[in-house]
Structures are given as C-alpha cells and as structure tokens.
C-alpha cells in the first residue's frame, strides 16, 4: 500500500469525531425523551387521580363489550354482517379451550345484538322446549338488570329460527320473557344470532355452553348456569368522554380503558403539524428513525379508532405499573409519546388511562443537532482529507524524485554514474537525500581508489621486481649446487609471471586512460569489422569462422581503433573457449542511432550468476584447466572490462548471454555515435 493511501486511511480515522458526536446527540435525545416520558406520566397519574376523585363510573371485573353499529344487522344466523367485529370476539370457553365459545355484542339505537359461535362437532340437538333439552347441546344465557335476573336455555333441533324460554327468573322483570333468534350449523359447530330491544336489555350477562357429547369430560364450559359469572356490558360512553375532556390537558389525546383493554371513552387531539415541507419531514423522519430512535413501537397498536388496545404498555399499566412507549404518528416525520397508568379505586385496579402527546419538537431538535454535526464533520473531513492527500502527494513526489536520482547515480552494473543532487529542504527527507549524497561520494572515492590501484601497484612493483630479477641473474654466475639452481629456476619463473601480471595491469590502466581520452571521428563501422574479420580468419585455424556484415556503409562517429581493440578482446575470448572443430560467428546490425555487434561462439555456457558481472575488472570464469588459464600467462579478466569501457565510451552497453539452443554464448555490444565536440570545447 502506497504512502498516499496510508495517509488517506489516517484521514478516514477522523470519522471518529462524527461518531462521537452521533453518540452524544443520541444520548441527549434519550435524556430529552426520558424527561418527556416522566412529564407525561406525571400528567397521566394526576389525571387518573382526578377521575377517581370525581367518582367516574368504572367497570369492575371482565366485561362484555358492546360495539356501536352504524348499519343494521340482519338476523339470519350467519356472520357476514359481523365480519368487521369478529376480530374482537371475546372467548368465554373453559380455560383449556377458551375458543369453544366466542361472543360478540353490538347495538344500534333500538336493539342489542348477540352473535355466539360454539365449536362443537357433535350433533345432539333438541328444541329448547323439549324435556331433554337440558341434557342436549345448548347455550345457557343469564341476564341481570338491577336486582332482576333471568336465565334462558338456547337450543334448537335444526337450523333456523328458535325461541328460548325462561328457565329461571323473577316475574315482573323488565327482561324479556322469551328470546328469539336464528340457529345455524356447520361442520365446526353451531352459531346463534339474536337480538332484544334496548328497553329490555340487561346490564350484565353470563353465558355458558353445554356439550352433551362431552358430558363427564372436560368439554363442558359450565353445566350449571348459576355457576356462570355475570359480566357487565361495556360501552363507549359519551358522558365519560365529556368528563375526560374536562380534565384532559391541551394537545393531548386521552383514552379510558377497562381492565381488559376496551376503550370506554376518549377525548382530545394531538397538536397540529407545523408548516414544514413534507419532503424535509420525510428526510428528518428517515434520519431520526434510522440513526437516533430505531426502536419505535408499531403505530397500529395505538390507532385511535381501535375499540380495544392490546399493546404491551397497556397490559403493563393494567397490571399496576406505569409504562411509556414511542410510536410513529399518522403524520409523516412525527412521533407520539404514549403513557399508560393504572386507575386504582380503593387499591383495586379498575382500568387504565392512556395519554398520548405529539413529540414533534424532539425529532426536530435532535435532527437539527445531528444535521449540524454531520455538516460540520463532513466539512472538517473533506478539509482534513484534502490537506492530507495534498501532503501525501507532495511527499510521494519528493520520495520518487529521490529514488530516481539514486537510480540515475548508480548504474544497473553497480558503477556510480554522477553525484546525487543535494536537497535544500530542512526536513527529514532533505536530511535523507544529503546522507545518500554523502554516502555515494564516499563510495565513488573508494571506487576510484580501487580503479587506480592496479596502476599504482604496477608502478610500485617494478623496482622490487627488477631487484629480484638482477639478483637471480647474479646468482646464475655463482657456483651453486644443482639443487640450488633448481630453486633459482623456480624463482625466476615466478618473477617472470609476476612481471607479466604487472605489465597486464599497466596495460589495462593505459587502455582505460586511452579510452577515456579518445576523440571521435566519422568512420564506416562495417569496413572496420570487415578488416578485423579478415585478420581473425587465419587465427581461427580449424574452427568455422563466419560473419554477417551489411553491404552498405554504416557511418558512426566514434573511436574505430578502440572498437577494433574491443573486437580483439571478444575474438580472443571466443577463440579460447571454442573447441578445435567449433564455430565462431560475427554479425553487425544497424540501429536508428547506432549499431549492434554480436560475436557468438560454440563452447561452455556462462553461469547465470556471472552474466551480470562478467564485464567487471579482475573477473574471469575460466577454469583452471582451460587452454590459456593453465599456462604461464595468467589471466586477470581485463579483456571484457575493456570491451565494456569501449561500449560505454560510445554511450552503449556490453552484455553476454547463453544462446537459446544451448550451443554456446553470445556477446553483444551496442554502440552509438559520440557527442561531437565543438571547437570551443576544452581538449
């Protein structure tokens, strides 16, 4: 990963700032919500105490809710007219099968309607007037109005209309003497639909079902109607709603609930929406719900038109503990706080009071704080990222320049080629470039010392070598034993070899100085190679010697005598490694701005590790037992070094590689014209 992207990652770490801000805003929002919850709960508890003190009528125990009707119901024994009310049917079956008996009550201005569904797949049916009706499948209905009570046995031998007689009751009661209705059956059980005038309607009702097939079993809900509990009939009361309106705070929605969640009265309206655009409220709602308050209660649990509330917070309040909940409002982008508190009358929970208040201010405040934080954080992030990216770009550029300068100062062969440009910057990169420059200067000075060491050694060794030779000559004129003459002969051979080495070193130094001081001239490179090839041909002996030279002249501005010396070194190298019946091949190819000379020969392959260092001074791959490596003339590895110097003089390169077919090696010299000197240039 580059330095630029590393700094970019560091810039991204500044995202911790908006994250901390988001956590702070969320904590602030929670505190605001908690304070609003406490305030609304306190208002709900105060309102509950006021309602209890005003002795508002509250039901006691489980009631049977009477739904208000806007359309008349047709008595036919079918539940089509009750479709909207069936989800609110109350289960009055036994504990182990509560859905065995489901009832729904409704009323309009004149009638009280009842729909009862009994799950009973067996068929033991008789009319209610039959003597065996009490032991057949039937429904017991008990009604009470004030102190007056009456019980009825609802049974029918077949689907259709039926009449239920009074089985128990007081004469002269306002309750009806006979109940009539419709009886319908299906595979799951039977259904009873009936009605009675509101003027004769009871205020308490008990229902129990008798299953003849389950006699003796647990399928009987209540065999004795006297055991059935009378439940009060609950209705939505306009009078209670008016009482609530007297105590309800402004812009707060209040609902009075029975102890099983039925809405007995409601009053009040939420605060009207502000005039902000719907698009902005949609955006704020998305931010508020996505980033700040993701845990909202479902809005449908608190819909204002529900006859019964089944929310968790309502049941918590009915159990005696106040609870609050936030749920989305019907208006886009708004939230509503609901607080439910129990209604206690002399220590007994008789219902619950639910207050709802719009929380428009809370999302607006938190959204504004969050949007402000996001804007400031985004701006700071962009500025910090831009500054860091610019800094990284400048830093990367300076590092790349330093790298390019170091690569230009050191050639691929490892030789130094100029000084490293020094930087004036007073920072760490400037210090690093100056340190690199100092290091390269030290290396260059040491390299120059090594390069001139051979010349110095050859000069210094001449005098002691001459002393040794003259001493050996003087000893030859003395009377010596044969053994001593043997040792003198060996010493003279060693002195001769040492002298050859000194002469080779002096010759190499001279060649280097001559190459460095050579002047350029225009010449035909093809003609130079043609002359050299003709001179080499007799020296090749039994070896196959071939050349491929262009017919046209190949003009080059350079030093032809140096090129000829380089070819001499290459030919001498190829001749020493080519077997007697081997081959040597010379080619010349023209380039756009120079030429390429290749000399290939059959022979042993080059070690891969030595191909890069073969043209360095005092480097040789000749084996000890090779033709010229084992003779008296030592090989110092200076020939190919001269080839490299000639190539570099002509702004070219020298390289060696093995042939692709593995038959030998190939040496390649790339040459270009020398820069032409002007008359004003120093010689």
N, C-alpha and C positions, 0 to 999 in steps of 0.2 A: 504494500500500500504506500502510495507516494506521500510526501510530507504535506502536500496540499490537502489531500483527503483526510489525513490525520488531524490537521488543524480544523477542517470542516466538521469532523466529529466533535472536536473540542467546542466548536461554536454551537453545535446542537445541544451540548450539555447545558447551555443557558436555558434550555426548556425547563430546567428545574425551577426557574423563577416563576413562570406562569403556573406550574404545577403547585408550587407553594401558595400562590395567590388563589388558585382554584380551591385548595383545601381551606384557606382562610375564609373565602366567601361562602363556602358550603357550611362551615362551622357557624359563621354569622347567620346564615339563613336558618340553620337549625335552632339557634338561640331565639331568633325572631319568631319562628314557628312555635317554639315551646312557650314563649311569653304570650302569644296569641291564644294558644290552647288553654293556658291557665286562666286567661281573662274570660274566654267564652265559657269554660267550665264553671267558673265562679258565677257568671251571669245565669247559667242554666240552673245551678244549685239555688241561687236566690229566687229565681222564678218558680222553681219547684216548691220551695218553702212557702212562697206567696200563694200558689194554687192550693196547697194543702190547708193553709190557714183560711183561705176563702171557702173551704169545705166544698170544693168542686166534686161532682159525682164521679166516682171512680169504681170500676168493676172489681169484684173480688173473685179470685179463682179463674179457672179456664172458662172462657165464654165461647158462644157460637155467634160468629159474625154474620150480620145481615147486610148483604151488598145492596146498594141502591141501584134500581133499574131505570133505564131510560127508554126501554121498549118492553112491550107486554109479552109475557111468556105464554105459549100455547100448551095446554095440558094434553099431552099425548103419550107420555111415558118414555119419550126419547130425550136425549141430552143435547140435541142440536142447538137449542136456544141457550144452553148453559156453557157453550164452548169457551167463552172468554173467562168464565168464572171457575171452570173445573181446575185450573192450576192452583186455585186457592181452596180447594175442597179440604175439609177437616176430617181427620181419621179418628173414628171413635171405636174401633175394634179393640179386641183384647191386647194385652201387652205383647204377646208373642205373635200377633197377626193384626197390627193396627189398621191395615188397609182392608180388613174384611168388611168394615162399614165406613163409607165415605159420604159425607153430607155437605150440602151447600144450601145456604139460606139467602133469599133475596126478597126485596119488597119494592112495590111502587106506591102510588098514593092510596090504593084501595086494598091491596092484597099482600099477604105474606106467603111466599112460595118456599117449597122444600123439595129438594132432589136428594134421594138417598140411593146409593148403589151398594148392594150386598154381594160379595164374592162367595157364591155357593153353587158348586157344580152339580149337586144332587137335586132330585125332584120329589119332594114330599109336600104337596101343596093342597090346601083346602081353603074354603072361604072363611072369612072371619066369624061368621055366624054359626059355622059348624061346631059341633060339640068337641070334635077332636082338634080344633084349631090350635089349642094351647100346646099340643104335642106335635104339631106340624111346623114347617118353616114359616116364621113370621117375624115381624118387627114390632117391638113394644115402643110406644110413644107416650111419654108423660109430659104434661104441660101444667104450668102453675101461673097464676096471675094474682098477686097479693097473697091472701091466705087460701084461695080457692085452687084446687088441683083436680086434674082428671087424667086418666090413663086410657089408652086405646091399643087395640091389637090390630095391626095392619097385616092382612093376609088375603090371598086370592088363589082360587083353584086354577085359574087360567089367565093369560094376558088379557088386558082390557081394563074397564072401569071397575072400581071396587068401592065398598063402603066399610068403614071401620067403626065398630060400636064401642061404646064406653065400657070398659071393664072395671073401672074403679073411679069414684069421684063423688063430689058433693052436688046435690040437687040445687038448682037455682044459681049455679055459677054462670058467669058470662062466657065461659069457654064453650066451644061448640059441642053439641050432643053427638053429632055424627060427623066423621071426617070422610070425605070422598076424594078419590084421586085415580091415577092411571098406573097400571102394573104391567111392566114389560119384562120379558126374559130373553136371555141369550145363553150361549154355552158357558159363560163365566159366572152367571148368577142372575139376579133379578134387580130391577130398577123401579123405584116408586117416585112418582111425581104428584104432588098435591099442593093445594093452596087453601087459605082460610081468610076471611075478611080481617082487616086490620083492627076493626072494632072488637073482634073476638080473639085477637092474637094474644098469646101468653107473653110473659116477660122472662120465663125460664122454661127450659125444655130439657128432657132426658130421653135418650134413645138407647135401645139395646136390641141386639139381634139374637134370635133363637134358631139354631141349626139342628133340625131333627136328626139328620144323619150323624151328627157329632155328639148326640146325647151320650153322656157318660165319658165323652172325650174332652179334649181341651178346646174344641172348636166353638164352644158356646161363649158368646161375649158376656151375656148376662141373662140368665134364665128368668130371674125374678125382676120385674120392672121396679119393684120397690127398692131394689139394690142399686138401680141406676142413679147416677148423680145428676141433679138438675143444674144445667149450665145457664147462666144468664145470656140473654140475647144482646149482643153488642151492635151498636150502630154508630155511624158517623153522626156527630151531634153538632148542629149549627150553634146551639146555645153554648156548648163548650168552646167552639171556635171563637165566639164573640168574647167569652171570658179570656181566652188566650190573647186575643187582640188587645185587651185592656192592659195586659201585663207585658206583652212581648216587646223587646227593645226594637228600635228603628233599624231597618235594613237587615233584620234577622228573621229567618224562617223557622217557625216553631211547629213541632208535631207532638201531640199527646198520644202515647201508645199504651195499649193494655199490657197486662203482664205476660201475654204471649205474642206481642208484637203487632196487634191490629191497630190501625190508625183510627183513633176516636175523634180527633179534632186536629185542625191545622190552621195556621194563620201566618201572616207576614209575607214579605217578598225580599229577595236579595237586592243589594244595592245595584242601581243601574250601571251598565257598562260605560266606560269612558269613551271618548271620541277618537281614540287612536285607530289608525287604519287596520283593516283585518289582516293585511299582509304582514305588517310588523308584529301584530299579536300572534300570528301563526309562527313567525320566526322566534319570538320570545318564548312561546309555549314549547317549541322544539328544544330550545336551549335549556329552559327551566326543567323540563321533564327528563331530558337526556343527560344533563350534567349536574343538576342540583337536587331534584326531588324525584328520583326514578320510582320510588315505592308508593305510588298513589293507589288508593282503594278504587275498585271498579265503580264507575258513576251510576250504573244501573242499580246497584244495591241501595242507593239513596234517592231514586227517582221520586219526584214529589207526587206523582199520581198513583203510586202503589198503595193498595189497601192494607198491605202488611209488609213490614220490614224484617228482613232475615239477615241483616249484616251482623258480623261478629261483634262489633262495638255495641250494637243494640242488646244482644243477648248478654254481653258483659255487664251492661248497665242494669238489665233485668235481674242479674244475679247479685246486684248490690254494689258494684264497683263502677265508678265513672270512667268513661272511655272517650277518646277522641280519634278522629280519622280525617285524612285529607283525601278528597276525591275531585276529579275534574268536573268543571262546571259545564252546563249546557252551552255556555258562551265559549268561543274559541280563545285559548290562551289564558283562561282564568281557572282558579282553583277555589274550592269551597272547603271550609273547615266545619266539621260536624262534631258536636259534643253531646254525648248521651249521659244522663244522670238518672238514678233511680228515684221514683216517687214513693216515699215512705209515709204511711199513715199509722201512727202509734206503733212504729217499729216494724210494720209489715209492708213488704214491697207490693204496691198495688199497680205498678206500671212504670213507665219511663217517660222522660221528657227529652226530646231531641231538638237541639238548636243548631242551625246552620248559618254560617256567615261567610260572605264572599271574601276571598283573600287576594283581591286584585293587587293591592298595594305591595304585598310580599313578593310576587314574581317580578313586578316592575322594578322594585328597589334592587333585588338581587340580580336581575338581568342587567340593569344599568351598571351595577358594580362589576359584574362579570364581563360585560362587553367592554367597559372601560379598561379593565385589567387585561383583557385579550388584545385590545387595540394597542395599549402601551407595550405589552410584552412582545407583540408581533413587530412593532416598530423597533423596539430595542434589539430583538433577534435579527431583524434584517440589517440594522446598522452594525451590530457585532459580527454577524456573518460576513457582511461585505468588507469590513475592515480586516477581519482575519483572512478572508480569501485574497484580498489585495496583498496583505503582508506575506501570505504563503506564496503567492505568485512571484513577488519580488525576491523572496528568499530562495525559491526554487530556481529562478533565473540566475541569481548570483552563484548558486551551487553548480548549475550547469556550466556557467562560464568558467568557473574554477576547474571543473572536470575537463572541459575542452582544452583549456590551457595546459593542464597536466598531460593530456594525451598528445597534444602537439609538441610538448617539450621532450617527451620520451617516445622514440620510435617503437614500432612493433618488434624490432630486433633487440630492444632493450638499450640502445645507444641514445645518448642525450642529443637533442636537436634544438638548441637555443635555451634561453632562460625563461623562467616563469614570470609573467608580468606581475609586478607587485601592486597591491591594492592600498589605497589611502584610507579606507574605511577603518574607523576606530572601534569596531565591534569584534565579536568572536570570529566571524568569517574573514575579516581583514587580517586578524592575527594568524588564522589558519593559513591563508594564502601566503603571508610573509614567511611563515615557518616552512611551508612547502618550497618556496623560492630559495630559502637559505639551505634547505636540505639538498635541493637539486644542484645548487652551486658547489656544495661540498662534494657531492657525487661526481660532478663534472671535473672538479680539480683532481680528485683521486683517479678518475678515468684517464685524464691527460697524463698523470704521472705514470700510470701503467702503460699507456700507449708509447711513451718515450723511454720506458725502462729498457727496452731491448737495445735501443741506440746507445744509451748510456752504458749499459753493461758491455756491449761490443767494444766501445771505446776504452773502458776501464780494463777489459780483459786482454787487450792487445799486448801491453807491456809485459805483464807476468807470463803470458803465453810465449812471448818471444824469448824471455829469460829461460823458460823451461826448455824450449827447443835448442837454444845455444848451449845450454848445459848438457843436454843429451848429445849434441854434436861433439862437444869436448870430450865426453866420456868415451865416444867411439875411438878416439885416438889413444886411449889408455889401454894398458894390458889388463884385460879382465878375464875372468873365468867364463867358460861357456854358459854357465847358469846365469851369471850376471848379465851377459849380452842378451840372453833371452828376456830378462826383466826389462833391459833397456829398450829392446824392440817393442815390448808391450806398451811401455810408457810413451814411446814415440807415436805408436798407433793412436793411443788415447789423446795425445796432444794434437795429432792431425785432425781427429774427429772434433775435438774442441775448437780447433781453428776453423773447421768447416761450419760449425754452429755459429761462431762469432761472425764469419763472413755472411752467412744467411741472414742473421739478424741485422747486420749493417745494410745488406742489400734490401731487406724489407723496409727498413727505415728510409733508405734513399728513395725507394719506389713510392712510398707514401708521400714524401716531400715532393717528388717529381709529379705525382698525380695531382696533388693539391695545387701545384704551380703551373699546371698545363694550360696553354692557351688554345682556344678553339679556332678551327678553320673549316671551310666548306670542302667536303670530300665525298667521294662515292663509296658508301659503305659496302655495296655489293662487290666493287672492284677490290677493296681491302680484303674481304672474305675470300674472294676468288684467288687472290695471291697467296693468302695463308693456306688455303686448302691445297693448292698445288705444291706448297712447300711441305705440308704434312704427309702428302700421299706416299713419298718414298719411305718415310719413317714408320708408316703403318705396317710394313712388312707383309706377312701373310694374312693380315686382318682385312676384311672387306670395308673399304672406306668410300662412302657416298656423300653427295651433297646436293642440296636443292636450293639454288640461288635464282633470284629473278633476273631476267634478261635485261630489263630496263635499269638505268642507273637509279640508285637510291641515295639522294643527296642528304647529308646530315652535317650540321655544324658542331664539331667536336674535336677530340684528340685521336686521330687514327692510329698513332703509334701506341697509345695506351690501350686502345681496343685490341690491337694486334697482340700486345702482351697478355691481355686477359684471355684471348683465344689460345695463346700459347699455354697458359696455365690450365685451361679447360682441356685442351688436347693432351697435355702431359698427364693430367689426372685420368682422362678416359683411356689413354694408352696403357697406363699402369694397371688398370683393373680389367681391361678387355683380354680374354684368352687369345691364344695364337690364331685360332680359326674363327674368332668372333667378328663383330661388325661395329663400325662407328659411323654415325650419321649426323651431318650438319645441315641446318636449314636456316633460311633468313626470310622473314615475313615483314612486310611494310605495314605500319600503322598510320593513322591520320596525322599524328605529330611525332613520329619516331619509327622504331623498328624493334623486332624481337629476334634474337639469335638463340637457337636451341642446338645443343650438342648432346646427342644420346649415344649410349654405348651399351653393349652387352656386358653383363657382369653381375656381381653380387648386389643385392638390394640394400638400400640405406635403412639403418634402424629408424623407426618412426620418431623416436625421441631426439635424434640428432639432426633431423631435417631443418629445424629452425635455427640450429647453432653451427651448421656446417661451414658457414662463411665467416665465422669469427676467427680471430687470430689465435695461433697455437692450438687449434682444434683439428684433430685428424681421426678418421675412422679406419685407418689402415691397420691391418692385422700384423702381428709381429713377424709372421712368416711370409708376407707378401713379397713380391719381386723386389721392390725398392725399399720396403720397410725393413728388410733384414740385412741390407748391405752396409757398407761402411758409411755411406752418405745418410745422415739422419734426416728424417722428415719432420719439419716443425709445423706443418699445417698452415703455411703462409700463402700458398698459391691461391686458394679460393678466397682468402681475405683480400688479396689484390684484385680479384675479379669483382668482389663487392664494392671495393673502393672505386674502381673504374665505372661501374654501373651507377653508383651514387654521384660520381663526378658529372655524369650525363643525365642527372635527375631521373634515374631509373632504378630498377631493383634487380637483384640476383636471387634465384631460388633453385631448389633441387627437389626432385620428386621421383618416385618409382614409376615405371611405366605400368599402364593398366593391365597389360598382359603378363607382367611379372618377369619379362625377359631381361630387364636392365634398368638403368636410371637415365634421367634426362635433366640437364642443367639449362636454365633459361635466363637470358639477360634481356632486360627491357631497357632501351636507350632512347633518349630524347636529345634534341639539339640543345647545346649550351646557350646560356644567355649571351647575346652579343655585347661586347664591351664597346663603350664609346671612347673616343679619343681623350675625353676629359677624365675618364676613369683612371685611378692610380694603377700602375702596373704591378 
